[in-house]
Amino acid sequence: MAVIDTFLKLMVTQKAERLVLVPEEVPTLRKSDETIPLPMPAVPADLAKRLALEVVGAEQSEALAGGQPVEGAYRSDDGDEFAFVVTTNGAGCRIEMYALDEGADSEGADPKKPEAREEEAVPNRDAPEVAPAQRTLEPRKSDLPAPQPDPAVLAALEESLRADASDLFLSTGKPAQMRIDGVIRGLDTALATDVQILQLLPNEEGRRELERSGSVDFGAAWEIAGTSRRFRINVFRHSRGLAAAFRPIRALIPSLPELHLPGDLLELCSHSSGLVLVTGASGSGKSTTLAALVDHINQTMARHIITIEDPIEFEHRDDNSLVHQREVGTDLESFSAGLRAALRENPDVILLGEMRDLDTISAALTAAETGHLVLSTLHTGNATAAVNRIVDVFPGHQQAHVRVQLAASLRAVVAQRLVPAADHSGRLPVLEKLIVTPAVANGIRDGHEHHMRSAMQTGAEEGMITLERSLASLVRNGQISRDTAYRYADDQQALHKLLD
């Protein structure tokens, strides 16, 4: 049964004339001049979008995605018939369902649309007039109805989800493969084709980006095994054709304990300003760790949080904080443009999905210096490499100034890796944490990397930890094997001393 039918049953039971579903508001029934709120929470925007697609059907979903109002008739599984009007705006999909006149057929019936009352025509008299540009804002990429993939692709995705795989890969001329606990494993599927992969692209803009740059990132949601699942997808060209990498996105934001991360990481959220970095290789859980930190701020503090992501991976709903999430390519042109705009939007916390280039890093340092807490990621293997990576992005004549800027604004660097658990139950995170004390700031300013390493080795009281100490702790607790620890250690001699 379609989800919208649940609401329509209530409409029929209450003998109401109209059902109104508005994103982030409690659904209401309209009965004569009476408005009846349904006994349920507000409808999330993603659920409103899903309901809208159920109502309009596949044939009219493209018109809805283009921002056009869609009208028509809908028949529930119980055989009841309703007329509908679905509209879109910046907030999402608004749905109105009307009872049809008795005896009228669904093809030509005029819905019983009560004359709009004045308070409906002007929902908020005190609200400021919305500029025309805002009214015609394009739908978010991840909110567009995603093209339905080939059934073989959906089957491979379903199998990877059942196996709790972290990634699924399609490549021209090869069977699908998935990553489980860091290891690539093949699936018994037919060979993937270019057509199957091209069908994944959400629109012509995605095709043009693939042709122009050789790869394209986007988010999509599909119905798999009766549940809507979201994925982060990258489609790219390679020497033998096309490939696609899928990363399933968790519906709920996990907490630090659920991620097996130490609770003292929450202390990083207590800074009122500065730069906090989470580093590691691709697939090491950096984005998930940052999402958990932002969720903690959202739950425990009254802050204005702006996220700048490509694409948006976790949806943060307003709890104690006000959260605005912006997506590169839809809401803004680039990370650096989003950061520059954020400085005029009065945030307390800025989540920056990735520090990719000089412009973005420069804007992030400026934001951290001017009273904002900036949380971001870098693709580096350890904490000291993160400092050098930032400095090396700048021209030689600017590097001394950048070191001074970084020494003043950097608060902490957490380098994260995932290693196999001893009981083969999955992977566990190991951390290297650098806290910027006065001694560490001097090392950054003077370019003395060994000062930063020494501070981490002796800075347990300040909350610092080296990768080797983190590995040794897991070995002593029986969570990972000694062989695993030595395989992932940067300094095997230091690890040997800690274990003996």
Helices and strands as residue ranges (DSSP letters): H 3-13, E 18-21, E 28-31, E 34-37, H 45-65, E 70-75, E 81-89, E 92-99, H 118-121, H 132-135, G 141-143, H 151-162, E 167-171, E 177-180, E 183-186, H 194-198, H 204-213, E 215-224, E 227-238, E 241-249, G 257-259, G 263-270, E 274-279, H 286-300, E 304-309, E 322-327, H 335-342, E 349-352, H 358-369, E 373-378, H 383-393, G 396-398, H 399-409, E 410-420, E 427-435, H 438-446, H 449-458, G 460-462, H 467-476, H 482-488, H 492-499
